[in-house]
């Protein structure tokens, strides 16, 4: 789904405002538009409708639990021209960039929550690999796609058998600084679609990988660890979750390869570094 298609769905959704002129603020699994006082998310395919419905329910649950997080403007997700569409309250402008240490207190609050009154799924970290590779089509080398499938199949049972250090519970699932917005009232969580009930280590290995792969300064990682209270790299299962997340992150970029030359080049960089077993190759956020 390129931006043109996403805007067509936005027009078909029939919301007030000018969908043609609406800024595109993010484009990954969803195209995210700012329309007046709303944020409107358009999902890539109909198979994401259930996840969109759950994300809205999670936003309502977090509001009732007083967790600083984005709030849904409509408690339903609609399927419009084969794409799930959800509405969210637009946040005030950020007052400063997010720091990794801003994420830690929010994760501690989420990790302390009891279960909601609806089921949260396991964090199926590798579950999207096949869909992302399928969306890539012939924009990627079939041999690279097969290699990532092999990595997925190797990591999936090993990750499922890990013994955690922390008690399992609610997790954000994609705990990156970009998923925190620092507004006038402080940091809040955004992008709730990967909320799960699983190993809390999932939320912590994200920044460990950011330190190793994406150029996060060591001092910023140390500040996050200090604020959270534990370094996931001390856990024997960390390399397994890291490897699984690297596999997923590489495949995730593939879905953009048919739309963007830079995405295709980044996919090639990532898959080549995995094939070469080179953990020092720098990856770039996309």
Residue pairs with C-beta under 8 A, 6 or more apart in sequence:
1 31
1 42
1 44
1 45
1 83
2 259
3 24
3 27
3 31
6 24
6 27
6 31
6 33
6 42
6 83
7 19
7 20
7 22
7 31
7 33
8 81
9 42
9 80
9 81
9 83
9 85
10 19
10 22
10 31
10 33
10 35
10 40
10 42
10 85
11 19
11 20
12 80
12 81
13 19
13 40
13 42
13 78
13 80
13 85
15 35
15 38
15 40
15 87
16 35
16 36
17 35
17 36
17 38
18 35
19 33
19 35
22 33
22 34
22 35
22 40
23 33
23 34
24 31
24 32
24 33
25 32
25 33
25 34
25 39
26 32
28 252
28 256
29 43
29 44
29 48
29 128
29 193
29 255
30 41
30 42
30 43
30 44
30 193
31 41
31 42
32 39
32 40
32 41
32 42
33 39
33 40
33 41
33 42
34 90
36 90
37 89
37 90
38 73
38 87
38 88
38 89
38 90
39 70
39 87
39 88
39 89
39 90
39 91
40 85
40 86
40 87
40 88
41 52
41 84
41 85
41 86
41 88
42 80
42 83
42 84
42 85
43 49
43 51
43 52
43 83
43 84
43 85
44 83
44 135
44 255
45 82
45 83
45 131
46 79
46 82
46 83
46 84
47 131
48 84
49 77
49 79
49 84
51 84
51 193
52 77
52 84
52 85
52 86
52 193
53 76
53 77
53 84
54 118
54 120
54 121
54 193
54 195
55 77
55 86
55 192
55 193
55 195
56 72
56 74
56 75
56 76
56 77
56 86
57 75
57 116
57 118
58 116
58 120
58 192
58 195
59 69
59 70
59 71
59 72
59 88
59 192
60 72
60 75
61 116
61 117
61 118
62 69
62 189
62 192
63 69
63 71
65 113
67 106
67 109
67 110
67 113
67 189
68 106
68 109
68 185
68 186
68 187
68 188
68 189
69 188
69 189
69 190
69 192
70 88
70 89
70 91
70 181
70 188
70 189
70 190
70 191
70 192
71 88
71 89
72 86
72 87
72 88
72 89
73 87
73 88
73 89
74 86
74 87
77 84
77 85
77 86
78 84
78 85
78 86
79 85
91 181
91 183
91 188
91 190
92 183
92 184
93 183
94 181
94 182
94 183
95 182
95 183
95 184
96 182
97 182
98 177
98 178
98 180
98 181
98 182
98 187
99 177
99 220
99 223
100 177
100 207
100 210
100 216
100 220
100 221
100 223
100 224
101 220
101 223
101 224
101 226
101 227
102 177
102 180
102 182
102 187
103 175
103 176
103 177
103 179
103 180
103 187
103 207
103 224
104 224
104 227
104 228
105 187
105 227
106 172
106 180
106 187
106 188
106 189
107 172
107 175
107 200
107 203
107 204
107 228
108 228
108 229
110 170
110 171
110 172
110 189
110 203
111 166
111 169
111 170
111 171
111 200
111 203
112 169
113 169
113 170
115 169
115 170
115 197
116 170
119 197
120 170
120 195
120 196
120 197
121 196
121 197
122 196
122 197
122 198
123 171
123 173
123 194
123 196
123 198
123 199
123 202
124 196
125 159
125 202
125 241
125 244
125 245
125 248
126 152
126 155
126 156
126 159
126 244
126 247
126 248
128 248
128 251
128 252
129 148
129 149
129 152
129 247
129 248
129 251
130 149
131 255
132 251
132 252
132 254
132 255
133 140
133 145
133 148
133 149
133 251
133 254
133 255
135 254
135 255
135 258
136 145
136 254
136 255
136 257
136 258
136 267
137 258
138 258
139 254
139 257
139 258
139 264
140 254
140 257
140 264
140 267
144 267
144 268
144 271
145 254
147 271
147 274
147 275
148 247
148 250
148 251
148 254
148 271
151 243
151 247
151 274
152 247
152 248
152 251
155 240
155 243
155 244
155 247
156 244
158 240
158 244
159 240
159 241
159 244
162 199
162 201
162 237
162 240
162 241
163 237
164 199
164 200
164 201
164 235
164 237
165 201
165 230
165 232
165 234
165 235
165 237
166 199
166 200
166 201
166 230
167 200
168 197
168 198
168 199
168 200
169 197
169 200
170 195
170 196
170 197
171 195
171 196
171 197
171 198
171 199
171 200
171 202
171 203
172 179
172 189
172 192
172 194
172 195
172 203
173 193
173 194
173 195
173 196
173 198
173 202
173 203
174 191
174 194
174 206
175 202
175 203
175 204
175 206
175 207
176 206
176 207
176 210
178 285
179 189
179 190
179 191
180 187
180 188
180 189
180 190
181 187
181 188
181 190
182 188
196 202
199 237
199 241
201 232
201 235
201 237
201 238
201 241
202 241
204 228
204 230
204 232
205 232
205 238
205 241
205 242
205 245
206 245
207 216
207 221
207 224
208 221
208 231
208 232
208 233
208 238
208 242
209 242
209 245
209 246
209 249
210 216
210 221
211 218
211 220
211 221
212 242
212 279
213 246
213 279
213 281
213 282
213 283
214 282
214 283
214 284
214 285
215 282
225 231
232 238
246 270
246 274
247 274
249 270
249 283
250 267
250 270
250 271
250 274
253 263
253 266
253 267
253 270
253 286
254 267
256 263
256 264
256 286
257 263
257 264
257 267
258 264
262 286
263 286
266 283
266 284
266 286
269 281
269 283
269 284
270 281
270 283
272 281
273 279
273 281
273 283
